[in-house]
Each structure stands twice: as C-alpha cells, then as structure tokens.
Amino acid sequence: MKFAVERRDQVSLLAIAAVFLVLPTIAIILRLLARRIAHRTLDVSDYLMIAAWVLAVGFQIVCFLAVLNFGVGYHASEIKEIYGERATEGFSILLFPIQGLWALSLSCCKLSVLLMYRKLFPVKKVIHAVNISIALIFLFLIIAIIGGCTICQPFAYNWDKTIPNGHCGDLIAIVKTTGAGNVITDVAALTVALPSLFALTLPCYKKLVLMLTFGVGFLAVIVSILRLITLVTVDFDDLTYTCVEALIYSAVEPSLAIVLATIPMLRPLLGRSKYSANRDGKSATARFSFKSRSTAKGPNGSDGFEQLSGNTSQYELRPPGPKHNVHISVQLPNSRDSSTPISPLERRTIMIQHDWEVRQEPETEGPR
C-alpha cells in the first residue's frame, strides 16, 4: 500500500524522523573522531552507544515506512474504506519493531552512560548505584518487550481481532508501566554520578560547566514525560491517526539521548590540549606548554627550569583523595671559591630528603 503525504501530521513525523536520523549520526562520527584525537581505543561504552545509534536509525526508518506504506496520519476508517477491513493490520504488526527498537536503543544509550560513570568514578557507592540502575534498565526491557508481546493472547490477536476467544489485557496499563519505567531509568542514569561530580576538586566555574554538561541529559527526561502523556491519550480503535504525536516523541527521545550523552565526550575536538597515547593506548595525557619566566642563569648558562604557563582543564574525573603538599626551596648560587662544591639547591635542582627516626625501648619484664 502507498499513501500520499498530504497532511500536516505526516509531514511533521517525516521531518522529525529525518532530522533525528542525521543528528545522532553526526554525534557518533564526532565521538569517534574525538576518541581518535585523544588516542583512546573504543571501549564497551562506545560500542553500546554505536548500537544505540544503529537502533535509533532503524526506528527513524520504520517511521518513514509507517507514513508512506501503512497510512499513519490517516483515520483507520479512511484506510479501511480504500484498502479493505484488514488494511490496518500491517501497522499493528509494525508496532512490535517500533516498541523493540525504541526500548533497545534507549537501554543501550543508558547502559553506555552508566558504564562510563563506573569507569570514571570507581568508588564503591557509585559502583553500587550503577549496578542497581543497570538492573532497573533490564527490568524495564523485560516489561517493554516481553510484556508488550504477551499482552494479547494468542499473539496474532494483536493485529487480527477476528481470532475466536482472543483477548487482550489492559493496554493502557502496559503503556503507563513502560513509560514510567523509562522515566525512572532516565533519572537514575542521570543522577547516579552527580554527587561525585559535585565532590570533584575543581574551581567553581569549571565544576558548574561540568555539571551542566552532564545535566543537559534532563532534556531527554522531559521528552520521556511528554511521550508518556501523549501515549495515554491514544485511541487504539483509531491507532493510525491518534498515534502520530506519540511516534514523534518516540522518534526524538533515543536520538536526543545519544546526542546529549555524546556531548561530554567531545572535548578533544576543541583543540585546547594536545594528547599523547600511553603504551597501552587506553589513556591520554595533556601536554602543557612551558615558558621560562626566570632570567637567572645556572652554572651551565641556564637554570634548567621553566615556568609552567599552560592552562588546561584535562582533570581526571576522580573523587578527591588525600592531598599531598610539596614545598620546594630554591637558592640562587652565590659567588664562592670554585673549589667549594655546589649544593643541589645552588644548582637549582630538586633534592628530596626522607628522614626516619627509629626508637627501640627495652622490654619490661612483667610479674612471673
């Protein structure tokens, strides 16, 4: 079946599907480019995000099919009048890949973010919170996919209402449950690391920028709530017409989540720091620029020290640990007889000295 695109709802859905097919594709390309610039190999978090992108692209393609081949945007009565009473069964079947692609794409994206948090904050309370959030995501998947497939018995009754003795459970209840579970897992994935981010030893403005960068993910929560509101108003007797708004939010949500989750990973693209890979290729360090501000000369014509003037914010995202204060004293060489040895301080080198004091006390004999 072919349907003309002549209604505003159809145009809106196709436009949204096109835009949110391109945006996550660009985000994934930039993410991979940033990893390459930082000389970091792809990890499980990256592969999960790529999987989320593939599933999100699949969802947008299904949206095109829903409009062009299954009559989304038209009333069910109009479709049946043109193509027959069973013409809407095709879209009822299409709902299963729509539900599966949506749930799997979002879950892969959330799992990617959670695994990234677990890698950045390897402390017990964060790891426990991440593990609980992962369990909630798998529970959400079970309800969304298995629950959606078993709500009607027999299975074919989902689209063929002529089957004798077929019946369906409360469709609105399953919609509300999966929608609420989606919002809960969204909030869990976003808030699990906020306390650790707040505890980082950074200047206030850098900490604020970092928290805002991670906090933009709450836009996806807003979309999730709007999707849930529209889903509960869907009329299952006129599904092809009343589902358009819910499909739009469903198309936006996983793609937007991918884009927002990728933003914190794009810092290497800013070009403010240079990166070099270590021997295992799994981490990178920022190279600082140096500039000498001292005019004092050492014995060899140069003091051998340069003043650090680089400004980089490539901090490791780790909770603050114990602080070690190091004090270095520098003494310029004084004029002295050439036969007198020059101490390390006079050479403007760093001398590290460890002192230990060992005491031994005689054992006192106790009463026998």
Contacts in CASP RR format, 6 or more apart in sequence:
PFRMAT RR
TARGET T0000
AUTHOR 0000-0000-0000
METHOD contacts of the structure
MODEL  1
MKFAVERRDQVSLLAIAAVFLVLPTIAIILRLLARRIAHRTLDVSDYLMI
AAWVLAVGFQIVCFLAVLNFGVGYHASEIKEIYGERATEGFSILLFPIQG
LWALSLSCCKLSVLLMYRKLFPVKKVIHAVNISIALIFLFLIIAIIGGCT
ICQPFAYNWDKTIPNGHCGDLIAIVKTTGAGNVITDVAALTVALPSLFAL
TLPCYKKLVLMLTFGVGFLAVIVSILRLITLVTVDFDDLTYTCVEALIYS
AVEPSLAIVLATIPMLRPLLGRSKYSANRDGKSATARFSFKSRSTAKGPN
GSDGFEQLSGNTSQYELRPPGPKHNVHISVQLPNSRDSSTPISPLERRTI
MIQHDWEVRQEPETEGPR
1 69 0 8 1.000
1 70 0 8 1.000
1 71 0 8 1.000
1 83 0 8 1.000
1 87 0 8 1.000
2 68 0 8 1.000
2 69 0 8 1.000
3 67 0 8 1.000
3 68 0 8 1.000
3 69 0 8 1.000
3 70 0 8 1.000
3 71 0 8 1.000
3 74 0 8 1.000
5 11 0 8 1.000
5 14 0 8 1.000
5 67 0 8 1.000
5 68 0 8 1.000
7 73 0 8 1.000
7 74 0 8 1.000
9 73 0 8 1.000
9 244 0 8 1.000
9 245 0 8 1.000
10 67 0 8 1.000
10 72 0 8 1.000
10 73 0 8 1.000
10 244 0 8 1.000
12 244 0 8 1.000
12 248 0 8 1.000
13 63 0 8 1.000
13 66 0 8 1.000
13 67 0 8 1.000
13 72 0 8 1.000
13 73 0 8 1.000
13 244 0 8 1.000
13 247 0 8 1.000
13 248 0 8 1.000
13 251 0 8 1.000
14 63 0 8 1.000
14 64 0 8 1.000
14 67 0 8 1.000
16 63 0 8 1.000
16 248 0 8 1.000
16 251 0 8 1.000
16 252 0 8 1.000
17 60 0 8 1.000
17 61 0 8 1.000
17 63 0 8 1.000
17 64 0 8 1.000
17 251 0 8 1.000
18 60 0 8 1.000
20 56 0 8 1.000
20 60 0 8 1.000
20 251 0 8 1.000
20 252 0 8 1.000
20 255 0 8 1.000
20 256 0 8 1.000
21 56 0 8 1.000
21 57 0 8 1.000
21 60 0 8 1.000
21 61 0 8 1.000
21 255 0 8 1.000
23 255 0 8 1.000
23 256 0 8 1.000
23 259 0 8 1.000
24 53 0 8 1.000
24 56 0 8 1.000
24 57 0 8 1.000
24 254 0 8 1.000
24 255 0 8 1.000
24 258 0 8 1.000
24 259 0 8 1.000
25 53 0 8 1.000
25 57 0 8 1.000
27 53 0 8 1.000
27 258 0 8 1.000
27 259 0 8 1.000
27 262 0 8 1.000
28 49 0 8 1.000
28 50 0 8 1.000
28 53 0 8 1.000
28 258 0 8 1.000
28 262 0 8 1.000
30 262 0 8 1.000
30 266 0 8 1.000
30 269 0 8 1.000
31 46 0 8 1.000
31 49 0 8 1.000
31 262 0 8 1.000
31 265 0 8 1.000
31 266 0 8 1.000
32 42 0 8 1.000
32 46 0 8 1.000
33 269 0 8 1.000
34 265 0 8 1.000
34 266 0 8 1.000
34 267 0 8 1.000
34 268 0 8 1.000
34 269 0 8 1.000
35 41 0 8 1.000
35 42 0 8 1.000
35 46 0 8 1.000
35 265 0 8 1.000
35 268 0 8 1.000
37 268 0 8 1.000
37 269 0 8 1.000
37 271 0 8 1.000
37 275 0 8 1.000
38 268 0 8 1.000
38 275 0 8 1.000
38 284 0 8 1.000
39 275 0 8 1.000
39 276 0 8 1.000
39 277 0 8 1.000
39 281 0 8 1.000
39 284 0 8 1.000
40 277 0 8 1.000
40 281 0 8 1.000
40 282 0 8 1.000
40 283 0 8 1.000
40 284 0 8 1.000
41 281 0 8 1.000
41 282 0 8 1.000
43 115 0 8 1.000
43 119 0 8 1.000
43 282 0 8 1.000
44 112 0 8 1.000
44 115 0 8 1.000
45 112 0 8 1.000
45 113 0 8 1.000
45 115 0 8 1.000
45 116 0 8 1.000
45 119 0 8 1.000
46 112 0 8 1.000
48 108 0 8 1.000
48 109 0 8 1.000
48 111 0 8 1.000
48 112 0 8 1.000
48 115 0 8 1.000
49 108 0 8 1.000
49 109 0 8 1.000
49 112 0 8 1.000
49 258 0 8 1.000
49 261 0 8 1.000
49 262 0 8 1.000
51 108 0 8 1.000
52 105 0 8 1.000
52 106 0 8 1.000
52 108 0 8 1.000
52 109 0 8 1.000
52 112 0 8 1.000
52 254 0 8 1.000
52 257 0 8 1.000
52 258 0 8 1.000
53 105 0 8 1.000
53 258 0 8 1.000
55 101 0 8 1.000
55 104 0 8 1.000
55 105 0 8 1.000
55 108 0 8 1.000
55 254 0 8 1.000
56 101 0 8 1.000
56 105 0 8 1.000
56 254 0 8 1.000
56 255 0 8 1.000
56 258 0 8 1.000
58 101 0 8 1.000
59 98 0 8 1.000
59 101 0 8 1.000
59 102 0 8 1.000
59 105 0 8 1.000
59 250 0 8 1.000
59 251 0 8 1.000
59 254 0 8 1.000
60 251 0 8 1.000
60 255 0 8 1.000
62 94 0 8 1.000
62 97 0 8 1.000
62 98 0 8 1.000
62 101 0 8 1.000
63 247 0 8 1.000
63 251 0 8 1.000
65 94 0 8 1.000
66 72 0 8 1.000
66 91 0 8 1.000
66 94 0 8 1.000
66 98 0 8 1.000
66 247 0 8 1.000
67 73 0 8 1.000
70 90 0 8 1.000
70 91 0 8 1.000
70 94 0 8 1.000
70 240 0 8 1.000
71 79 0 8 1.000
71 91 0 8 1.000
71 240 0 8 1.000
72 91 0 8 1.000
72 240 0 8 1.000
72 243 0 8 1.000
72 244 0 8 1.000
72 247 0 8 1.000
73 240 0 8 1.000
73 241 0 8 1.000
73 244 0 8 1.000
74 240 0 8 1.000
74 241 0 8 1.000
75 238 0 8 1.000
75 240 0 8 1.000
75 241 0 8 1.000
76 88 0 8 1.000
76 237 0 8 1.000
76 238 0 8 1.000
76 239 0 8 1.000
76 240 0 8 1.000
76 241 0 8 1.000
77 238 0 8 1.000
79 87 0 8 1.000
79 88 0 8 1.000
79 240 0 8 1.000
80 87 0 8 1.000
80 88 0 8 1.000
86 160 0 8 1.000
88 239 0 8 1.000
88 240 0 8 1.000
89 159 0 8 1.000
89 160 0 8 1.000
90 159 0 8 1.000
91 239 0 8 1.000
91 240 0 8 1.000
92 158 0 8 1.000
92 159 0 8 1.000
92 239 0 8 1.000
93 158 0 8 1.000
93 159 0 8 1.000
95 158 0 8 1.000
96 149 0 8 1.000
96 158 0 8 1.000
98 247 0 8 1.000
98 250 0 8 1.000
99 144 0 8 1.000
99 145 0 8 1.000
99 148 0 8 1.000
100 144 0 8 1.000
100 145 0 8 1.000
102 250 0 8 1.000
102 253 0 8 1.000
102 254 0 8 1.000
103 140 0 8 1.000
103 141 0 8 1.000
103 144 0 8 1.000
103 145 0 8 1.000
103 178 0 8 1.000
103 182 0 8 1.000
104 141 0 8 1.000
104 145 0 8 1.000
105 254 0 8 1.000
105 258 0 8 1.000
106 182 0 8 1.000
106 253 0 8 1.000
106 254 0 8 1.000
106 257 0 8 1.000
107 137 0 8 1.000
107 138 0 8 1.000
107 140 0 8 1.000
107 141 0 8 1.000
107 185 0 8 1.000
109 254 0 8 1.000
109 257 0 8 1.000
109 258 0 8 1.000
109 261 0 8 1.000
110 133 0 8 1.000
110 137 0 8 1.000
110 185 0 8 1.000
110 186 0 8 1.000
110 189 0 8 1.000
110 257 0 8 1.000
111 134 0 8 1.000
111 137 0 8 1.000
112 261 0 8 1.000
113 189 0 8 1.000
113 190 0 8 1.000
113 261 0 8 1.000
114 130 0 8 1.000
114 133 0 8 1.000
114 134 0 8 1.000
114 137 0 8 1.000
114 189 0 8 1.000
114 192 0 8 1.000
115 130 0 8 1.000
117 126 0 8 1.000
117 130 0 8 1.000
117 192 0 8 1.000
117 193 0 8 1.000
118 126 0 8 1.000
118 127 0 8 1.000
118 130 0 8 1.000
120 193 0 8 1.000
120 317 0 8 1.000
120 318 0 8 1.000
121 193 0 8 1.000
121 196 0 8 1.000
121 317 0 8 1.000
121 318 0 8 1.000
121 319 0 8 1.000
123 196 0 8 1.000
123 319 0 8 1.000
126 192 0 8 1.000
126 193 0 8 1.000
126 196 0 8 1.000
129 188 0 8 1.000
129 192 0 8 1.000
130 192 0 8 1.000
132 188 0 8 1.000
133 185 0 8 1.000
133 188 0 8 1.000
133 189 0 8 1.000
133 192 0 8 1.000
136 181 0 8 1.000
136 184 0 8 1.000
136 185 0 8 1.000
136 188 0 8 1.000
137 185 0 8 1.000
137 189 0 8 1.000
140 178 0 8 1.000
140 181 0 8 1.000
140 182 0 8 1.000
140 184 0 8 1.000
140 185 0 8 1.000
143 174 0 8 1.000
143 177 0 8 1.000
143 178 0 8 1.000
143 181 0 8 1.000
144 178 0 8 1.000
144 182 0 8 1.000
147 174 0 8 1.000
148 174 0 8 1.000
148 178 0 8 1.000
149 155 0 8 1.000
151 158 0 8 1.000
151 168 0 8 1.000
151 169 0 8 1.000
151 170 0 8 1.000
151 171 0 8 1.000
151 174 0 8 1.000
152 158 0 8 1.000
152 166 0 8 1.000
152 167 0 8 1.000
152 168 0 8 1.000
152 169 0 8 1.000
153 166 0 8 1.000
153 167 0 8 1.000
153 168 0 8 1.000
154 163 0 8 1.000
154 166 0 8 1.000
156 163 0 8 1.000
157 163 0 8 1.000
157 166 0 8 1.000
157 167 0 8 1.000
157 168 0 8 1.000
158 168 0 8 1.000
171 236 0 8 1.000
172 232 0 8 1.000
175 228 0 8 1.000
175 231 0 8 1.000
175 232 0 8 1.000
175 234 0 8 1.000
176 228 0 8 1.000
176 231 0 8 1.000
176 232 0 8 1.000
179 224 0 8 1.000
179 227 0 8 1.000
179 228 0 8 1.000
179 231 0 8 1.000
180 228 0 8 1.000
182 224 0 8 1.000
182 227 0 8 1.000
182 228 0 8 1.000
183 221 0 8 1.000
183 224 0 8 1.000
183 225 0 8 1.000
183 228 0 8 1.000
186 220 0 8 1.000
186 221 0 8 1.000
186 224 0 8 1.000
187 221 0 8 1.000
190 214 0 8 1.000
190 215 0 8 1.000
190 217 0 8 1.000
190 218 0 8 1.000
190 221 0 8 1.000
193 214 0 8 1.000
194 211 0 8 1.000
194 214 0 8 1.000
194 215 0 8 1.000
196 317 0 8 1.000
196 319 0 8 1.000
197 207 0 8 1.000
197 210 0 8 1.000
197 211 0 8 1.000
197 214 0 8 1.000
197 317 0 8 1.000
198 207 0 8 1.000
198 211 0 8 1.000
199 319 0 8 1.000
199 320 0 8 1.000
200 207 0 8 1.000
200 210 0 8 1.000
200 315 0 8 1.000
200 317 0 8 1.000
200 318 0 8 1.000
200 319 0 8 1.000
200 320 0 8 1.000
201 320 0 8 1.000
202 210 0 8 1.000
202 313 0 8 1.000
202 315 0 8 1.000
206 313 0 8 1.000
206 315 0 8 1.000
213 263 0 8 1.000
213 264 0 8 1.000
214 264 0 8 1.000
216 260 0 8 1.000
216 263 0 8 1.000
217 257 0 8 1.000
217 260 0 8 1.000
217 261 0 8 1.000
219 256 0 8 1.000
219 260 0 8 1.000
220 253 0 8 1.000
220 256 0 8 1.000
220 257 0 8 1.000
220 260 0 8 1.000
223 249 0 8 1.000
223 252 0 8 1.000
223 253 0 8 1.000
223 256 0 8 1.000
224 253 0 8 1.000
226 249 0 8 1.000
227 246 0 8 1.000
227 249 0 8 1.000
227 250 0 8 1.000
227 253 0 8 1.000
230 245 0 8 1.000
230 246 0 8 1.000
230 249 0 8 1.000
231 246 0 8 1.000
233 242 0 8 1.000
234 242 0 8 1.000
234 243 0 8 1.000
234 246 0 8 1.000
235 241 0 8 1.000
235 242 0 8 1.000
267 314 0 8 1.000
268 275 0 8 1.000
272 312 0 8 1.000
273 286 0 8 1.000
273 287 0 8 1.000
273 312 0 8 1.000
273 314 0 8 1.000
274 286 0 8 1.000
274 287 0 8 1.000
275 284 0 8 1.000
275 285 0 8 1.000
275 286 0 8 1.000
275 287 0 8 1.000
276 284 0 8 1.000
276 285 0 8 1.000
276 287 0 8 1.000
277 283 0 8 1.000
277 284 0 8 1.000
278 284 0 8 1.000
278 285 0 8 1.000
285 314 0 8 1.000
286 312 0 8 1.000
286 314 0 8 1.000
288 308 0 8 1.000
288 310 0 8 1.000
288 312 0 8 1.000
289 309 0 8 1.000
289 310 0 8 1.000
290 306 0 8 1.000
290 307 0 8 1.000
290 308 0 8 1.000
290 309 0 8 1.000
290 310 0 8 1.000
291 306 0 8 1.000
291 307 0 8 1.000
291 309 0 8 1.000
292 305 0 8 1.000
292 306 0 8 1.000
292 307 0 8 1.000
293 307 0 8 1.000
293 309 0 8 1.000
294 303 0 8 1.000
294 305 0 8 1.000
294 307 0 8 1.000
296 303 0 8 1.000
296 332 0 8 1.000
296 348 0 8 1.000
297 303 0 8 1.000
298 304 0 8 1.000
298 333 0 8 1.000
298 347 0 8 1.000
298 348 0 8 1.000
299 333 0 8 1.000
299 342 0 8 1.000
299 347 0 8 1.000
303 348 0 8 1.000
304 348 0 8 1.000
305 348 0 8 1.000
328 350 0 8 1.000
329 345 0 8 1.000
330 345 0 8 1.000
330 348 0 8 1.000
331 343 0 8 1.000
331 345 0 8 1.000
331 346 0 8 1.000
332 346 0 8 1.000
332 348 0 8 1.000
333 342 0 8 1.000
333 346 0 8 1.000
333 347 0 8 1.000
333 348 0 8 1.000
334 346 0 8 1.000
344 350 0 8 1.000
344 351 0 8 1.000
345 351 0 8 1.000
END
